[in-house]
Amino acid sequence: MHAQYGDEGPSGPVKQWHMVLDEKSVALCGRDIDPGAATLDQTEWGRTKETCCRACGVNWLQSVPFLADEHDRQDYLP
């Protein structure tokens, strides 16, 4: 995950988070990302106070398999 900043740049708050594969500077939504932007581990997706890019989320979730045996069922079943 890489940060996208607002008008203030890196000195200001994070505007939203994007998913980037292989440490490239282009997000899954196609947006160019500053290579020096703050990063977070992909496991933080959806857990930040800032929004996460919806287009990146869709692309990322479609590319990552959900393997039920790797997750605790109580986390996703009522």
Secondary structure, 3 states (H helix, E strand, C coil): CEEEECCCHHHCCEEEEECCCCCCCECCCCCECCCCCCECCHHHCCCCCCEECHHHHHHHHHHCCCCHHHCCHHHCCC
